[in-house]
């Protein structure tokens, strides 16, 4: 399963990637609203948004894209590795 993670902390990116590999998932991390943000999200099987570490605009764009493409989206306030593991398990 291919998952796009939006938000989170840059310093935790290696741990996020490792947690996804442990669960058998492919993970793409986007830490902030950048140029070509929507194109960088791509067409994943699911989107996870860590809402406490992302701008309102980036959250809005991610939600619009997920709804338009019928991609499951999960909003999580915490940005820890354990929160990611829990989201991946429930996907």
Secondary structure, DSSP 8 states (H G I E B T S, - for coil): -EEEEES--GGGHHHHHHHHHHTT-EEEEE-S--TTHHHHH-S-SEEEEEGGGS-HHHHHHHHHHHHHHT-EEEEES--SHHHHHHHHHH-
